[in-house]
Every structure is written in C-alpha cells, then in structure tokens.
C-alpha cells in the first residue's frame, strides 16, 4: 500500500523586508545590493525598506543604483539612519517623496564631483579638459535629480556643490528631500537582511 501524499502548505512571503546598507557605494556594494533586491522582487515581496547610511562613493555606481531602484515593482522606502553623503543623496532620492524618511540626528552632505588622479599622471591640457567635462556632466546629472525630486532650485544646487554643505534632517524636510523625521524601527519578526562588506 502506497503512503499517502503529504500536503505541504506554501511558505508565506513577508509583505515587507528590511535591508540595512552602511557602506561606500562602489562596484561591489552596488552589485550586492542590486542582487539582494532582485531576489526579493523575484519572490514578489511587496515592500522593500532600505535603511541607508553611506559616505558616498563612485558617481557611476550611485546613478546606476538610482535608476535601478526607480525601476523595481516593489514599493520602496528609504530611511536615512546616519549619514547620506555625496552620491548617496541621489540613491536616497530614488524612493518616492512620501517614502523618504530620516532619523532625527541624521545628516545629508552635498559637494561637487571630484576626480582622484593616479600618482605620477602627467596633466596636459587635453586630459584636464576631459576631466573638467566629465565633472560638469556628472554634476549636471546629479543636480537634475535633486531638482526633479525635491524643491531645491538650480541656484541652491550650485551653492550646495560649491560650498560642500552638510544639512540636518530638518533642512531635508523643508526642501523635500525627506517626507518625515522618524525613528527607524524594525517590527518583531520583521525579516532583516544586513549587507556586510569586508573593509
């Protein structure tokens, strides 16, 4: 006599998954975050809650993350839980305005795009012009994101880039970077994915 078939109840997917990301934005961390989120999207997770703190990093990878996060079908919430600096601001702005939160003592730091030249590089006119053009293009792209996603004007953007300013959460609410100042809280049983990178 054959054994009866066992009925296995499907495992319910959580509605919301929390991800903590506290790292520089570079090729490795960008690919890891995108792969993690892609896995959740494939599992049809409804809401992805990204707890973000970053010193910034490479513009190219930050803009890649911005465009990728804007494309995912899951609802995206991003919460500044420490510092969001440099290109990290573009990543933060990938969430819709009502889904951008910040802890009371968090900050946002803005500065112009720079280039680190390898030691011993000879700076001729052609190379300098290429560097300046690249910097201007990157700053224009970041500035357009700030202006499209907040109430920051082109004139204010220029000042932020030139003066390398750090702003608090109250400023961020006032200009539309952040919707609300609130503590970051993970509910009991809330699934958390912590991305850890070797230094």
N, C-alpha and C positions, 0 to 999 in steps of 0.2 A: 504494500500500500504506500503510495507516494505521500510525502509530507505536504501539508497544506502550504499554499503560497503565503509568504509573510507580507503584510501590507506595511510599507514604511511611509510615515507621514512626511510630506515635504518640509524641509527646513525653511522657516520663515525668514525672509531678508529684513534686516532692520530698515526703518524708514530713513533714519539719519545716521551717518557715520562721521566721526570726528577724526581729523588728521592734524597732527602737530608738526610744524615745519619751522625749525630755528636754525638757519644755515645761510651761507652765502649762495647767491644764485649763479651757478656755473653749469657747465655741460652735464656733469654727473648728477647734481642735485635736481636739475630741471628734468632730466630723463627719468629719474627715480620718482619724482612727484607725478609726472605725467603717466607713468606706468601704473602707479598706485591708483590714480583717479580713473584711468581707463578700465582697470579691473573692477572698480565699483560701478562704473557706468554699465559694463557688460553684465553685472549682476542686477541691474535695474534699481540701484539704490536711489531713492527719491531726492534726498538732500545730502549734500556734502558740506561739512562745516570745517573750514580750514582755519586753524589757529596759527597765525603768521607772525614771525619775528625774524628780520633779516637785515644785515648790514648793506645789502645791495649786491652788486656783482657785475656780471657781463651784460651789457645792453642787449645784445642779440638774443641771449637766452631769456632775459626778462620779457622782451617783446614776444618771443615765441610762447612763453607761458601765458602772457596776457591774451593772445589770440586763441590759444588752446582752451583756456578756462572760459572764454566767452562762447566757445562753441559747444560745450558739453550740454546734454539734455537735462541732467540733474540740476535741481535748484542749488545754487552755490552761495554760501555765506562765508565771508572772510572777516576775521576778528584780529585786530592788532593787539597782541598780548605783550608787547615790549617795545621794540623799535622797528619801524618800517622806513628804511633809508634808501636814497638814491633810486635805482631802477625798481626797487621793491615797491615804490609808490604806484608804478604802472601795473604791477601784478595785483596789488591791493584793489585797484580800481576796476579789475575785471568783473567783480561782483556788481550786481545792480545796486543802485543807491540805497534802497531800503534794506539791503542785506550786508551793509558795511558797518562794522561795529569796532569800538576801540575801548580798551581798559582806561580807567581814569588817569593813570600815570604813564600811559604810552606816548610815544612821540613819532613824528614824521619829519625826516630830514631830506632837504632838497639841495642839489648842487648841479653845476654844469657838468657836461660829459667831458672826460679827460682821456688821455692815451698814455700808457706806460711804454716807453721806448726801451728796447733791449740795450744792454750795456754795449758801448762801442759803435752804435749805429751812427753813421755819418748823416747829418741833417742838411740835405741840399734843398734848393727851392722847390723842386718837383715833389719831394717827399713831404715837405712842410705844407704845401698846398693840398696834397691828398689828405693829410691828417686834418687840416682845418675843414676841408669839405666834408669829411666823414663825421667830424664832431658836429658840424652845423646840421647835417642831415639827421643824425641821431637826436640832437636836441629838439629839432623841429617835430620829429615823430613823438617824442615824449611829451612835448608841450601841447601837441594836438590832443593827445589822450587826456591830459589834465583839463584842457578847455572843453572837450566834449563831455567829460564825465563828472565835472564839478562846475562851480560858479567862478572859478579862477579865470581872470581875464588874461589876454596876451601880455599886457603890461605887467601884471603881477607875476606871471610866469617868468618873464625876463628877469625881474628882480630876484625871485627865488633862485634862479640858476646862477646869477652873478654874485649874490651875496652868501651863498651856501647857508641857508637858514634852517634851523630846527624848530618845528612848531609843535605845540601840545594838542591834546585831544579836543580842547575847547575851540581852538582855531580850526581844527579839522571839521568839526560840526558846523561852524559858522560859514565855511566856504563850500560845504557839500561833499568833502572827501568822505566824511563819516555821517551816517544817519543817526547814530545814538551812541552815547557813552554808557558802557555797562560792563560788569564783571564777566569774565569768561567762566562758565560753569558747564561741567560735564554731568549729565544726569546719571544716577545709579544704573548700572547695566548698559550705559551707552557705549557702544563699541568704539574703541580708540586705536588709531594706527599712528605710532610715533616713528617718524623717519629719522634715523640716526646715521650720521656720516662721520667717517674717520677723518681726523684733522691731520 
